[in-house]
Amino acid sequence: MYYNGVEVYEGDILKIRVNHRKVKNYYLVEDLRDFYHWCNCEDAYNWISSFEVVGNKYENPELLDKC
């Protein structure tokens, strides 16, 4: 799935900003539908305003402790 020009897969680990605030933990994309909904939700308090793919659970399992 592409979102804002970035390709995102299930199993990816993201560093995210929620409502333009940094979130300390990382987010594991377990279901693309849930991730897409979170990016496009109508609740302005909880929507992902930006993200960066920092790895995935297969190649970077050490990041799972931060999710």
Buried (B, 14 or more C-beta within 10 A) or exposed (E): BEBEEEEBEBEBBBBBBBEEEEBEEBBBBEEBEEBBEBBEEEEEEEBBEBBEBBBBBEEEEEBEEEE
